[in-house]
Amino acid sequence: MPPSFPLDGLKVIDFSHALAGPYCTMLMAAYGADVVKVEGIEPGDIGRTWGPPFIGPEGSFFLGLNSGKQALAVDLKHPEGIDLCRRLVEGADIVIENFRPGTMERLGLGYAAAAAVNPRLIYCSISGYGQTGPRRDDPAMDLILQAASGLISVTGSADGATVRCGHSVADVTAGMFGLIGILMALRTRSETGRGQQVDISMLDGMISVMASNFANLFGSGRVPGPMGTAFATIVPYACFPTADRDIAIAVASDKLWRSFCEVMERPDIAADPGFATNALRVEHRGVLESMITDIFRTRTAPEWLAALASRGVPCAPVNSLADVAADPQAAARSMFPVIDHPTAGPIRITGAPIKFSESTGEIRSPAPRLGEHARTILRDRLGVAPADIERLIAAGVVADGMADRHAP
């Protein structure tokens, strides 16, 4: 029997671009959804141009976020192009878009128009600030929302420069909440028979995932600031230098604290009443962290990691991305599969993160070339005759996905 995928049979029309939406639909494709990525004629998804690096003619950024999808490139300023999109929407289970609010409405492809022809449609809109509120129409990208949400204010060291989080956390969080919202709406549809719009705000998402940070603010009345790798309510919980590299240590209970003191071979610290509870360790953070730093500089990271692990203290080396890509644990979880792309050749991408005991998820095809599946989509999804397909391509309504393209 072929493998069972959790989202088998779901038809998704993906009008999204850049990161948040494409990440959401890449996950959906990995778990069985039939995703058609609809782009403009040139340059298509703006993510195609984000480089270097390029692998062959394709941007590495785009290749890493669009596996498993089919691609159709349409002139969205041409009436026939809009009509093709409407017909795709009419036969879909899910539409996802991450344009600025109002853009899809101006194209005649907004939620109201889509729901009128397909009442069962789940229509997910991802934007910086959501579909309502005074900032609804403001432009936004990940950096902007990291700043607007307060994340940057608590990122970096207290005496350092302003620092952006090292990955596009606002975009990726919005993509994950998009998928969560879509699954909730599908559950509701199974009961009511009707679809609905899923309104995802990057700002809302960041506020939600920073719940512990806001809990600290509301509980203390003090505005949190950057603390490097430390955590406001647990000590020790940070990265510390050793004789050769930094390691991360998380001592989140008094039982772990006692084990940690055994690792340090410092009974005097274990017996110090000023460090007896986590609350006291937080109060005396500066003194304690300075002592730990001095102690951990005396041995290498492998020595400390082995000692910590032997006593069950959570720890890890501060890995580079290259370290992670070579990690046997990641390999055992199939998190960096190699897939063949027709122009880029064999490429490594990130794998499906959720594992199941009965069903599965996997990367089944590489990121598509611009408009690569035009003929297949028009023929199989919409029943367009071959002669009409060639006419649409010749008229520039639909891009010929097999035409040669070159990296900028």
Order of alpha helices (4+ residues) and beta strands (2+ residues): beta-alpha-beta-beta-beta-alpha-beta-alpha-beta-alpha-alpha-beta-alpha-alpha-beta-alpha-alpha-beta-beta-alpha-alpha-alpha-alpha-alpha-beta-alpha-alpha-beta-beta-alpha-alpha
